[in-house]
């Protein structure tokens, strides 16, 4: 069951990369990274959790800045 959750996160990440709009790409990848945090904790893979947290911070920063610029 947890592997299905991990594959769902992967599917969302791949979908994110298919977007040409950078804000949509970052938003969808933020969602998949959030799922990877949960998945990483579930399988006790701390490097996955740390990487996903870093992705979330990077995407949140860029999404926030793009909203303030417009």
N, C-alpha and C positions, 0 to 999 in steps of 0.2 A: 504493500500500500504506500509506504513512504517513497519507494522508487517511482511510483506513478506521480507523486507530488514533485519529485526532482525532474522527471521528464516533462511535466507541465511547465515548470520554471524554464527549462531549456526551450520548449516550444514558444513560450512568450518572448524569450530573448531572441530567438530566430525571427519571430514576427517583428520585433522591434527593429531589427536590422533591415527589414524590408521597407521601412518608412523612409521617405525622402525628406519629410519635415523633421528637422532636428529636435524640435520640442516634443513631438510625438515619439520620436526614437528614444529620447532621454526619459520620457514619462513611462513608456512601456518597459524600458530596461530597468528603471527604478523599481517597477513592480516585480519584475523577475528577480532582481537582486534581493528584494525583500523576501521573496519566496526562498531564495538560496540561503538566507540567514536561518530561516526556520528549518530547512532541509539539512543544513550543516550541523545545527544543534541536534537534530533528530538522529543523525548518523555519527555524531561525535567527531566531526571533522572541523577542527578549529581553523585551519587555513582557509577553508571554504567560507566560514563565517566572517573571518577578518577581511578577506577579499571582497565579499558581498557588502560588508559595512562600508568599506572604502568606496566601492562603486556607488552606493546610496548617497554618501556625502558628496561625491563629485557631481553626480547627476542633480541632486537637490540644489547645490550651489549654482550650477549653470541654469537650471530651470528658474530659480529665484532671480538671478541676474537678468535673464532674458525677459521676464515679466516686468521688471523695474525699468528696463531700457525702453520698452515699447510704450 
